[in-house]
Amino acid sequence: GMFTATKEPSNVLLLLDRSGSMQIKLSNNETRWDATKRGLFELLGNLPATTSAGAMMFPQGDSPVNFCFINTTNEVECTPGPARPPKAPRCTPSTYKVGVPNGTVAQSQIDKIHDYVTSSDKDFYYGTPMAAALTAAIDAQRTSTIPGARSVVLLTDGNPTDCHTDADPDANDIARVVAAADNGVKGQ
């Protein structure tokens, strides 16, 4: 037989790392955060009009911190003394919420994503709870009722950090992130 294939629209959730290390400068003096935003908005401007997109950032669950900064050697440095935020909120998938729900990529949706993302331009967030954030993003996409092929695009600058505990010393292992992605592919 002969069958006509129809292209399914895309339904993508953009998951952005807004951890403090995103404020490190690149060789062109642009921060990792600014470079990520530039690439993100170039991408959004070039997606087909049939695409649905939304955005989520991580970490979530903690307020920005003021005891960490980018030092003169362009590395993250935290002053000793202040208590670090508790791990439980940012390292727990149920903490995470989609910042901009998926919608058709029209200028109004791009503007919503832009406003959401730029709200973190000056903030310094502690830790990189990648597995928790990716699990939450996949769960959000799994329950989406918007038609189309659902996906999550992870935009990050490094490895997971600061979710380890004595009870779970391997919580920062990149294998946890890979397992979260694999579970999303398998629909588990």
MDAnalysis code that builds the backbone (N, CA, C; Angstrom):
import MDAnalysis as mda
import numpy as np

u = mda.Universe.empty(564, n_residues=188, atom_resindex=np.repeat(np.arange(188), 3), trajectory=True)
u.add_TopologyAttr("name", ["N", "CA", "C"] * 188)
u.add_TopologyAttr("resid", np.arange(1, 189))
u.add_TopologyAttr("resname", ["GLY", "MET", "PHE", "THR", "ALA", "THR", "LYS", "GLU", "PRO", "SER", "ASN", "VAL", "LEU", "LEU", "LEU", "LEU", "ASP", "ARG", "SER", "GLY", "SER", "MET", "GLN", "ILE", "LYS", "LEU", "SER", "ASN", "ASN", "GLU", "THR", "ARG", "TRP", "ASP", "ALA", "THR", "LYS", "ARG", "GLY", "LEU", "PHE", "GLU", "LEU", "LEU", "GLY", "ASN", "LEU", "PRO", "ALA", "THR", "THR", "SER", "ALA", "GLY", "ALA", "MET", "MET", "PHE", "PRO", "GLN", "GLY", "ASP", "SER", "PRO", "VAL", "ASN", "PHE", "CYS", "PHE", "ILE", "ASN", "THR", "THR", "ASN", "GLU", "VAL", "GLU", "CYS", "THR", "PRO", "GLY", "PRO", "ALA", "ARG", "PRO", "PRO", "LYS", "ALA", "PRO", "ARG", "CYS", "THR", "PRO", "SER", "THR", "TYR", "LYS", "VAL", "GLY", "VAL", "PRO", "ASN", "GLY", "THR", "VAL", "ALA", "GLN", "SER", "GLN", "ILE", "ASP", "LYS", "ILE", "HIS", "ASP", "TYR", "VAL", "THR", "SER", "SER", "ASP", "LYS", "ASP", "PHE", "TYR", "TYR", "GLY", "THR", "PRO", "MET", "ALA", "ALA", "ALA", "LEU", "THR", "ALA", "ALA", "ILE", "ASP", "ALA", "GLN", "ARG", "THR", "SER", "THR", "ILE", "PRO", "GLY", "ALA", "ARG", "SER", "VAL", "VAL", "LEU", "LEU", "THR", "ASP", "GLY", "ASN", "PRO", "THR", "ASP", "CYS", "HIS", "THR", "ASP", "ALA", "ASP", "PRO", "ASP", "ALA", "ASN", "ASP", "ILE", "ALA", "ARG", "VAL", "VAL", "ALA", "ALA", "ALA", "ASP", "ASN", "GLY", "VAL", "LYS", "GLY", "GLN"])
u.atoms.positions = np.array([
    [0.799, -1.162, 0.000],
    [0.000, 0.000, 0.000],
    [0.862, 1.253, 0.000],
    [0.197, 2.334, -0.252],
    [0.869, 3.634, -0.229],
    [0.226, 4.476, 0.862],
    [1.074, 5.071, 1.683],
    [0.601, 5.864, 2.797],
    [1.254, 7.230, 2.765],
    [0.490, 8.244, 3.137],
    [1.017, 9.596, 3.196],
    [1.470, 9.873, 4.625],
    [2.713, 10.263, 4.772],
    [3.236, 10.601, 6.100],
    [2.930, 12.057, 6.395],
    [2.541, 12.312, 7.618],
    [2.340, 13.694, 8.044],
    [3.318, 13.992, 9.165],
    [3.896, 15.158, 9.102],
    [4.874, 15.559, 10.112],
    [4.163, 15.978, 11.386],
    [4.587, 15.382, 12.512],
    [4.004, 15.721, 13.798],
    [4.660, 16.999, 14.318],
    [3.870, 17.911, 14.902],
    [4.474, 19.132, 15.441],
    [5.358, 18.807, 16.654],
    [6.256, 19.708, 16.971],
    [7.147, 19.536, 18.127],
    [6.564, 20.225, 19.345],
    [6.759, 19.607, 20.500],
    [6.326, 20.127, 21.793],
    [7.554, 20.025, 22.697],
    [8.278, 21.125, 22.868],
    [9.572, 21.102, 23.554],
    [9.555, 21.967, 24.821],
    [10.126, 21.412, 25.874],
    [10.318, 22.161, 27.118],
    [11.812, 22.434, 27.248],
    [12.177, 23.697, 27.342],
    [13.576, 24.115, 27.451],
    [13.930, 24.199, 28.926],
    [14.953, 23.460, 29.341],
    [15.372, 23.388, 30.739],
    [16.729, 24.063, 30.866],
    [16.762, 25.231, 31.513],
    [17.973, 26.052, 31.583],
    [18.613, 26.023, 32.960],
    [19.908, 25.812, 32.959],
    [20.734, 25.867, 34.167],
    [20.998, 27.332, 34.497],
    [20.583, 27.759, 35.684],
    [20.862, 29.124, 36.114],
    [21.748, 29.120, 37.366],
    [22.523, 28.058, 37.532],
    [23.436, 27.975, 38.674],
    [24.498, 29.065, 38.560],
    [25.188, 29.321, 39.659],
    [26.173, 30.395, 39.711],
    [27.275, 30.294, 38.682],
    [27.650, 29.071, 38.319],
    [28.732, 28.919, 37.345],
    [28.350, 29.447, 35.965],
    [27.082, 29.674, 35.736],
    [26.662, 30.259, 34.458],
    [27.107, 31.720, 34.341],
    [27.590, 32.320, 35.437],
    [28.092, 33.695, 35.410],
    [29.581, 33.765, 35.058],
    [30.229, 32.595, 34.885],
    [31.634, 32.577, 34.464],
    [31.737, 33.141, 33.055],
    [32.794, 33.916, 32.819],
    [32.966, 34.556, 31.518],
    [33.690, 33.646, 30.535],
    [33.266, 33.737, 29.285],
    [33.899, 33.027, 28.177],
    [35.047, 33.884, 27.641],
    [35.788, 33.356, 26.690],
    [36.941, 34.083, 26.151],
    [36.551, 35.407, 25.490],
    [35.317, 35.522, 25.027],
    [34.866, 36.774, 24.406],
    [34.285, 37.754, 25.427],
    [34.436, 37.443, 26.725],
    [33.984, 38.262, 27.846],
    [32.472, 38.197, 28.083],
    [31.787, 37.388, 27.317],
    [30.360, 37.150, 27.509],
    [30.225, 36.049, 28.571],
    [29.237, 36.140, 29.435],
    [29.053, 35.073, 30.421],
    [28.414, 33.857, 29.752],
    [28.577, 32.717, 30.395],
    [27.921, 31.504, 29.907],
    [26.412, 31.720, 29.839],
    [25.871, 32.438, 30.816],
    [24.439, 32.720, 30.859],
    [24.013, 33.528, 29.642],
    [24.765, 34.591, 29.343],
    [24.417, 35.426, 28.190],
    [24.527, 34.649, 26.883],
    [25.552, 33.811, 26.761],
    [25.715, 33.002, 25.544],
    [24.571, 31.999, 25.401],
    [24.162, 31.411, 26.514],
    [23.050, 30.461, 26.491],
    [21.760, 31.168, 26.079],
    [21.518, 32.335, 26.666],
    [20.313, 33.088, 26.309],
    [20.320, 33.481, 24.835],
    [21.454, 33.926, 24.351],
    [21.548, 34.337, 22.944],
    [21.197, 33.156, 22.036],
    [21.803, 31.986, 22.317],
    [21.517, 30.796, 21.522],
    [20.062, 30.361, 21.633],
    [19.517, 30.453, 22.840],
    [18.130, 30.071, 23.074],
    [17.184, 30.925, 22.236],
    [17.390, 32.230, 22.237],
    [16.464, 33.100, 21.518],
    [16.681, 33.055, 20.010],
    [17.895, 32.740, 19.565],
    [18.105, 32.492, 18.134],
    [17.332, 31.245, 17.722],
    [17.397, 30.208, 18.558],
    [16.669, 28.971, 18.287],
    [15.164, 29.238, 18.231],
    [14.630, 29.910, 19.245],
    [13.194, 30.179, 19.276],
    [12.737, 30.980, 18.058],
    [13.568, 31.897, 17.613],
    [13.221, 32.711, 16.451],
    [13.229, 31.940, 15.148],
    [13.849, 30.761, 15.144],
    [13.957, 29.971, 13.918],
    [13.114, 28.703, 13.916],
    [12.363, 28.456, 14.980],
    [11.533, 27.252, 15.033],
    [10.298, 27.422, 14.152],
    [9.818, 26.327, 13.586],
    [8.583, 26.410, 12.786],
    [7.416, 26.888, 13.642],
    [6.479, 27.567, 13.021],
    [5.323, 28.120, 13.733],
    [4.454, 27.039, 14.364],
    [4.608, 25.790, 13.939],
    [3.824, 24.688, 14.505],
    [4.424, 24.159, 15.802],
    [5.579, 24.687, 16.199],
    [6.263, 24.218, 17.409],
    [5.611, 24.814, 18.644],
    [5.520, 23.993, 19.674],
    [5.091, 24.462, 20.992],
    [6.322, 24.447, 21.883],
    [6.545, 25.516, 22.641],
    [7.722, 25.589, 23.516],
    [7.349, 26.228, 24.841],
    [8.074, 25.806, 25.875],
    [7.937, 26.374, 27.206],
    [9.309, 26.388, 27.856],
    [9.382, 26.878, 29.093],
    [10.688, 26.981, 29.756],
    [10.580, 26.689, 31.249],
    [11.659, 26.094, 31.741],
    [11.832, 25.808, 33.160],
    [13.309, 26.069, 33.468],
    [13.593, 26.622, 34.644],
    [14.986, 26.844, 35.039],
    [15.298, 26.057, 36.307],
    [16.576, 25.799, 36.484],
    [17.027, 25.138, 37.714],
    [18.350, 25.740, 38.136],
    [18.655, 25.723, 39.445],
    [17.892, 25.142, 40.536],
    [16.659, 25.953, 40.887],
    [15.736, 25.268, 41.557],
    [14.554, 25.879, 42.154],
    [14.491, 25.422, 43.602],
    [13.737, 26.127, 44.408],
    [13.560, 25.748, 45.803],
    [14.362, 26.576, 46.784],
    [15.362, 27.296, 46.299],
    [16.189, 28.156, 47.143],
    [16.159, 29.575, 46.585],
    [16.378, 30.526, 47.452],
    [16.550, 31.906, 47.006],
    [17.963, 32.063, 46.463],
    [18.193, 33.084, 45.648],
    [19.572, 33.338, 45.214],
    [20.455, 33.590, 46.441],
    [21.736, 33.302, 46.300],
    [22.674, 33.492, 47.410],
    [23.552, 34.706, 47.136],
    [24.058, 35.304, 48.225],
    [24.938, 36.464, 48.072],
    [26.336, 36.189, 48.614],
    [26.624, 34.930, 48.959],
    [27.942, 34.603, 49.502],
    [28.826, 33.889, 48.487],
    [28.358, 33.751, 47.275],
    [29.172, 33.180, 46.200],
    [29.298, 34.220, 45.091],
    [30.410, 34.136, 44.378],
    [30.674, 35.105, 43.320],
    [31.699, 34.503, 42.365],
    [31.929, 35.199, 41.268],
    [32.980, 34.802, 40.323],
    [34.220, 35.596, 40.703],
    [35.281, 34.880, 41.052],
    [36.500, 35.554, 41.537],
    [37.348, 36.073, 40.379],
    [38.507, 36.639, 40.703],
    [39.367, 37.258, 39.684],
    [39.981, 36.246, 38.728],
    [39.976, 34.959, 39.088],
    [40.471, 33.923, 38.173],
    [39.326, 33.270, 37.404],
    [38.134, 33.909, 37.452],
    [36.964, 33.475, 36.687],
    [36.443, 32.105, 37.135],
    [36.446, 31.888, 38.445],
    [35.924, 30.657, 39.021],
    [34.907, 31.004, 40.100],
    [34.011, 30.050, 40.371],
    [33.043, 30.257, 41.447],
    [33.768, 30.161, 42.781],
    [33.524, 31.128, 43.637],
    [34.088, 31.121, 44.981],
    [32.979, 31.490, 45.964],
    [32.910, 30.755, 47.060],
    [31.924, 31.045, 48.099],
    [32.676, 31.370, 49.379],
    [32.249, 32.419, 50.057],
    [32.908, 32.801, 51.299],
    [32.585, 31.772, 52.386],
    [33.544, 31.475, 53.254],
    [33.279, 30.529, 54.332],
    [32.348, 31.155, 55.365],
    [31.622, 30.310, 56.046],
    [30.790, 30.790, 57.143],
    [29.306, 30.691, 56.916],
    [28.762, 31.369, 55.875],
    [27.307, 31.328, 55.730],
    [26.811, 29.899, 55.511],
    [25.681, 29.598, 56.102],
    [25.079, 28.276, 55.922],
    [24.646, 28.108, 54.473],
    [24.947, 26.968, 53.925],
    [24.522, 26.658, 52.557],
    [23.038, 26.304, 52.590],
    [22.323, 26.611, 51.509],
    [20.896, 26.268, 51.484],
    [20.714, 24.756, 51.659],
    [19.625, 24.332, 52.296],
    [19.386, 22.895, 52.452],
    [19.234, 22.229, 51.092],
    [19.686, 20.993, 50.995],
    [19.676, 20.296, 49.713],
    [18.275, 19.840, 49.294],
    [17.454, 19.514, 50.268],
    [16.168, 18.883, 49.963],
    [15.329, 19.642, 48.938],
    [15.114, 20.940, 49.075],
    [14.238, 21.564, 48.067],
    [14.783, 21.445, 46.650],
    [16.020, 21.867, 46.431],
    [16.537, 21.906, 45.058],
    [16.871, 20.537, 44.498],
    [17.022, 19.528, 45.345],
    [17.400, 18.182, 44.894],
    [16.208, 17.229, 44.840],
    [14.993, 17.775, 44.950],
    [13.774, 16.982, 44.941],
    [12.937, 17.353, 43.720],
    [12.666, 16.404, 42.816],
    [11.922, 16.738, 41.600],
    [10.584, 17.424, 41.838],
    [9.881, 17.069, 42.916],
    [8.557, 17.667, 43.147],
    [8.618, 19.163, 43.452],
    [9.807, 19.691, 43.736],
    [9.979, 21.131, 43.970],
    [9.790, 21.925, 42.681],
    [10.108, 21.317, 41.558],
    [10.206, 22.040, 40.289],
    [8.870, 22.277, 39.616],
    [8.734, 23.502, 39.103],
    [7.541, 23.907, 38.363],
    [7.975, 24.537, 37.047],
    [7.177, 24.327, 36.039],
    [7.430, 24.942, 34.736],
    [7.202, 26.445, 34.882],
    [8.169, 27.237, 34.455],
    [8.065, 28.699, 34.558],
    [7.164, 29.299, 33.503],
    [7.285, 28.802, 32.281],
    [6.431, 29.247, 31.175],
    [5.841, 27.999, 30.542],
    [4.545, 27.760, 30.742],
    [3.922, 26.576, 30.142],
    [4.055, 26.598, 28.623],
    [4.108, 25.414, 28.040],
    [4.247, 25.305, 26.597],
    [3.102, 25.982, 25.869],
    [3.454, 26.641, 24.791],
    [2.497, 27.304, 23.921],
    [3.108, 27.469, 22.545],
    [2.285, 27.745, 21.574],
    [2.756, 27.915, 20.202],
    [3.800, 29.025, 20.149],
    [4.857, 28.785, 19.388],
    [5.967, 29.731, 19.318],
    [5.591, 30.919, 18.442],
    [4.794, 31.791, 19.036],
    [4.475, 33.095, 18.443],
    [5.293, 34.116, 19.226],
    [5.316, 35.344, 18.772],
    [6.119, 36.363, 19.456],
    [5.698, 36.527, 20.909],
    [4.412, 36.387, 21.198],
    [3.957, 36.535, 22.583],
    [4.542, 35.431, 23.478],
    [4.669, 34.221, 22.969],
    [5.260, 33.127, 23.748],
    [6.763, 33.345, 23.914],
    [7.422, 33.786, 22.872],
    [8.853, 34.094, 22.961],
    [9.075, 35.201, 23.996],
    [8.209, 36.192, 24.015],
    [8.320, 37.282, 24.997],
    [8.160, 36.755, 26.425],
    [7.217, 35.846, 26.643],
    [7.036, 35.253, 27.973],
    [8.287, 34.499, 28.411],
    [8.849, 33.714, 27.501],
    [10.074, 32.965, 27.820],
    [11.218, 33.932, 28.082],
    [11.324, 34.967, 27.268],
    [12.375, 35.976, 27.440],
    [12.277, 36.624, 28.821],
    [11.083, 37.057, 29.204],
    [10.902, 37.717, 30.502],
    [11.231, 36.768, 31.657],
    [10.812, 35.527, 31.539],
    [11.084, 34.522, 32.570],
    [12.591, 34.283, 32.709],
    [13.254, 34.063, 31.605],
    [14.687, 33.754, 31.627],
    [15.503, 34.956, 32.094],
    [15.213, 36.139, 31.600],
    [16.004, 37.310, 31.992],
    [15.754, 37.718, 33.438],
    [14.723, 37.189, 34.063],
    [14.493, 37.490, 35.483],
    [15.629, 36.950, 36.352],
    [16.445, 36.041, 35.815],
    [17.578, 35.482, 36.565],
    [18.921, 36.036, 36.116],
    [18.925, 37.133, 35.386],
    [20.169, 37.683, 34.849],
    [21.216, 38.003, 35.916],
    [20.811, 38.495, 37.042],
    [21.774, 38.942, 38.053],
    [21.840, 38.024, 39.267],
    [21.037, 36.987, 39.300],
    [20.980, 36.117, 40.477],
    [22.035, 35.029, 40.443],
    [22.479, 34.644, 41.622],
    [23.491, 33.606, 41.773],
    [22.850, 32.472, 42.571],
    [22.574, 31.352, 41.913],
    [21.929, 30.218, 42.572],
    [22.957, 29.150, 42.919],
    [22.712, 28.479, 44.023],
    [23.648, 27.513, 44.587],
    [23.337, 26.106, 44.085],
    [24.365, 25.399, 43.628],
    [24.225, 24.001, 43.229],
    [23.688, 23.822, 41.818],
    [23.868, 22.590, 41.320],
    [23.387, 22.229, 39.990],
    [22.671, 20.882, 40.081],
    [21.432, 20.882, 40.531],
    [20.672, 19.642, 40.732],
    [20.058, 19.126, 39.430],
    [20.917, 18.698, 38.541],
    [20.506, 18.361, 37.186],
    [19.524, 17.193, 37.116],
    [19.769, 16.123, 37.867],
    [18.890, 14.945, 37.790],
    [17.484, 15.285, 38.277],
    [17.383, 16.025, 39.367],
    [16.063, 16.399, 39.895],
    [15.317, 17.281, 38.893],
    [16.005, 18.253, 38.324],
    [15.368, 19.171, 37.375],
    [14.941, 18.440, 36.105],
    [15.805, 17.572, 35.583],
    [15.474, 16.837, 34.363],
    [14.305, 15.886, 34.609],
    [14.301, 15.232, 35.755],
    [13.175, 14.350, 36.097],
    [11.867, 15.132, 36.111],
    [11.883, 16.311, 36.728],
    [10.678, 17.145, 36.794],
    [10.242, 17.611, 35.412],
    [11.201, 18.001, 34.575],
    [10.872, 18.463, 33.226],
    [10.273, 17.326, 32.398],
    [10.851, 16.149, 32.508],
    [10.318, 14.990, 31.776],
    [8.913, 14.665, 32.269],
    [8.712, 14.709, 33.578],
    [7.372, 14.464, 34.125],
    [6.370, 15.486, 33.596],
    [6.780, 16.750, 33.501],
    [5.895, 17.792, 32.979],
    [5.526, 17.509, 31.522],
    [6.499, 17.096, 30.749],
    [6.231, 16.776, 29.346],
    [5.380, 15.513, 29.213],
    [5.614, 14.562, 30.084],
    [4.853, 13.311, 30.045],
    [3.358, 13.578, 30.256],
    [3.024, 14.561, 31.087],
    [1.621, 14.853, 31.384],
    [1.042, 15.948, 30.489],
    [1.831, 16.449, 29.572],
    [1.367, 17.503, 28.666],
    [0.225, 16.990, 27.792],
    [-0.764, 17.830, 27.607],
    [-1.882, 17.491, 26.724],
    [-1.751, 18.174, 25.365],
    [-0.677, 18.913, 25.180],
    [-0.442, 19.584, 23.896],
    [0.004, 18.532, 22.888],
    [-0.605, 18.521, 21.706],
    [-0.219, 17.511, 20.716],
    [1.206, 17.726, 20.218],
    [1.791, 16.651, 19.748],
    [3.118, 16.727, 19.157],
    [4.111, 15.826, 19.839],
    [5.254, 15.696, 19.198],
    [6.353, 14.897, 19.740],
    [6.963, 15.669, 20.899],
    [6.876, 15.113, 22.097],
    [7.341, 15.802, 23.303],
    [8.820, 15.557, 23.544],
    [9.517, 16.638, 23.916],
    [10.947, 16.529, 24.221],
    [11.330, 17.568, 25.268],
    [12.500, 17.336, 25.859],
    [13.106, 18.280, 26.793],
    [14.500, 18.585, 26.259],
    [14.848, 19.860, 26.201],
    [16.185, 20.270, 25.790],
    [16.870, 20.854, 27.018],
    [17.953, 20.220, 27.445],
    [18.713, 20.634, 28.625],
    [19.851, 21.543, 28.190],
    [19.887, 22.762, 28.754],
    [20.951, 23.723, 28.470],
    [21.718, 23.936, 29.769],
    [22.955, 23.444, 29.821],
    [23.745, 23.519, 31.048],
    [25.214, 23.712, 30.706],
    [25.983, 24.090, 31.709],
    [27.415, 24.308, 31.503],
    [28.290, 23.263, 32.184],
    [27.705, 22.292, 32.816],
    [28.594, 21.364, 33.518],
    [27.909, 20.173, 34.121],
    [28.509, 19.690, 35.167],
    [28.052, 18.481, 35.839],
    [27.148, 18.805, 37.017],
    [26.369, 17.816, 37.465],
    [25.528, 18.018, 38.647],
    [26.389, 18.254, 39.887],
    [25.904, 19.116, 40.775],
    [26.622, 19.394, 42.023],
    [25.646, 19.567, 43.172],
    [26.152, 19.359, 44.345],
    [25.561, 19.691, 45.635],
    [24.208, 19.049, 45.944],
    [24.022, 17.800, 45.544],
    [22.854, 17.036, 45.994],
    [23.288, 15.833, 46.829],
    [24.582, 15.612, 46.972],
    [25.081, 14.467, 47.728],
    [24.831, 14.648, 49.227],
    [24.585, 13.537, 49.884],
    [24.430, 13.499, 51.341],
    [25.152, 12.253, 51.844],
    [25.268, 12.132, 53.159],
    [25.861, 10.911, 53.711],
    [25.029, 9.693, 53.325],
    [23.714, 9.863, 53.284],
    [22.830, 8.756, 52.924],
    [22.863, 8.457, 51.426],
    [23.221, 9.446, 50.612],
    [23.258, 9.279, 49.156],
    [24.499, 9.978, 48.594],
    [25.683, 9.390, 48.828],
    [26.921, 10.054, 48.413],
    [27.108, 10.143, 46.893],
    [26.334, 9.376, 46.122],
    [26.481, 9.378, 44.663],
    [25.424, 10.222, 43.949],
    [24.733, 11.068, 44.692],
    [23.632, 11.841, 44.104],
    [24.084, 12.780, 42.993],
    [25.361, 13.168, 42.974],
    [25.856, 14.076, 41.937],
    [26.400, 13.344, 40.714],
    [26.324, 12.045, 40.712],
    [26.869, 11.251, 39.610],
    [26.091, 11.556, 38.320],
    [26.807, 11.803, 37.247],
    [26.172, 12.096, 35.955],
    [25.306, 10.929, 35.507],
    [25.583, 9.742, 36.010],
    [24.762, 8.577, 35.673],
    [23.309, 8.782, 36.091],
    [23.077, 9.565, 37.131],
    [21.692, 9.861, 37.558],
    [20.976, 10.689, 36.493],
    [21.681, 11.591, 35.874],
    [21.087, 12.422, 34.823],
    [20.784, 11.558, 33.603],
    [21.729, 10.699, 33.261],
    [21.538, 9.786, 32.128],
    [20.351, 8.860, 32.393],
    [20.239, 8.366, 33.621],
    [19.115, 7.489, 33.975],
    [17.789, 8.237, 33.879],
    [17.758, 9.498, 34.308],
    [16.527, 10.296, 34.206],
    [16.123, 10.460, 32.741],
    [17.105, 10.740, 31.889],
    [16.822, 10.885, 30.456],
    [16.354, 9.556, 29.867],
    [16.998, 8.479, 30.249],
    [16.632, 7.162, 29.760],
    [15.219, 6.787, 30.179],
    [14.865, 7.106, 31.418],
    [13.506, 6.830, 31.880],
    [12.485, 7.632, 31.085],
    [12.860, 8.842, 30.685],
    [11.973, 9.653, 29.875],
    [11.758, 9.050, 28.491],
    [12.815, 8.535, 27.911],
    [12.721, 7.900, 26.583],
    [11.849, 6.654, 26.649],
    [12.026, 5.902, 27.722],
    [11.281, 4.648, 27.869],
    [9.865, 4.878, 28.368],
    [9.566, 6.114, 28.783],
    [8.233, 6.414, 29.248],
    [7.921, 5.878, 30.627],
    [8.952, 5.684, 31.441],
    [8.744, 5.136, 32.782],
    [8.416, 6.213, 33.773],
])
